[in-house]
Amino acid sequence: MSDGPRYVLGSDEAEVERLDQQAATIAPATALLLRAAGLGPGMRVLDLGTGPGHVAALAAELVGPGGSVLGVDQSDALLAVAESRRGGNMAFEQGDARTFRATERFDAIVTRLLLFHLPDAVDVLRHHRQNLRPGGLMVALDYDIGTARAEPPVELAATVLRWVEAGFRAAGAEPRIGARLGPLLRAAGYEDVAGFGVQGYLQPDARPERLLAGVARSLAPQILASGIATEEELGLDTLDARLAEAVAAEGSVVLPPCVAGAWAVRS
């Protein structure tokens, strides 16, 4: 595997708030995909790149008191948030989600919005075969930013989305990886690959500008350093208000990135 990836969005208080907002928006899609993949009562689950523990909490509900979930993340700050919210059948551990080795094998491994940031996604998926029991499930959930838009179109929203995608790519991330999860699982040696994507539709009263502006704000250092946009063009102090006004003026619905899911079995 290559050197450890850099999570370009950080882990400060503003980023945790953005992660909470994002997680609330995609929680229904995540729960639907986890159920479709086959997570259920009694399973022992590993959540890679758990962050503040959003997916771990959803998985814990699905496996119930007879199951358990271990969340692994390299950020002490995010793990502290996760620990403060921990349920009874959950545990958290500091570690590199790319190279973590379990002492006992799991029934399922889940990961959401981790492969997005990894240049060696296939190697990471292949590595975790050893952490699954034979017949165990590998479940990968990630974004396909290529589906994101406002409808009818809003020029400012389209511009912000271009900045965000270019910023992620400049940082070495792959913001459309959700479309390729199935092939990645096959390349990593998993079998019986299946999956689908869930597209969200955010009405103006859902305040979609918070999500667009929030990720642009977290990614701003990378956007500025890469020359993708200037500080004046970003206008972070007014970006939320300008996006809200532009979306309302067009009566637009904002489509966030598709939440794609793929899952497969370790032979």
SULWO-V713522 format. One line per field, one symbol per residue. ss: DSSP state (A for helix, B for strand, O for the rest). phi: phi as a letter, one per 30 degrees, with the letter a starting at -180 (. if undefined). A space follows every 10 residues. Layout:
BEGIN
ss = ???
phi = ???
END
This chain:
BEGIN
ss = OOOOOOOOOO OOAAAAAAAA AAAAAAAAAA AAAAAAAOOO OOOBBBBBOO OOOAAAAAAA AAAOOOOBBB BBBOOAAAAA AAAAOOOOOB BBBBOOOOOO OOOOOBBBBB BBOOAAAOOO AAAAAAAAAA ABBBBBBBBB BBBBAAAOBB BOOOAAAAAA AAAAAAAAAA OOOOOOAAAA AAAAAAAOOO BBBBBBBBOO OBOAAAOAAA AAAAAAAAAA AAAAAOOOOO AAAAOAAAAA AAAAAAAAAA OOBBBOOBBB BBBBBOO
phi = .deedcdddi bdeddddddd dddddceddd dddddddjda eidcbccdid hdjddedddd dddiddcabc cbadcddddd deddcdddcb bbbdldddbe bddbdcdabb abhceeccdc edddddeded ccdeidccbc badcddddac bedbeddddd dddddddddd didbdcdedc deedddddjd bhdblacbcc bcdeddhddd ddddddddce edddddidac edddhddcde dddddddddc idcccdedcc bbbacdd
END
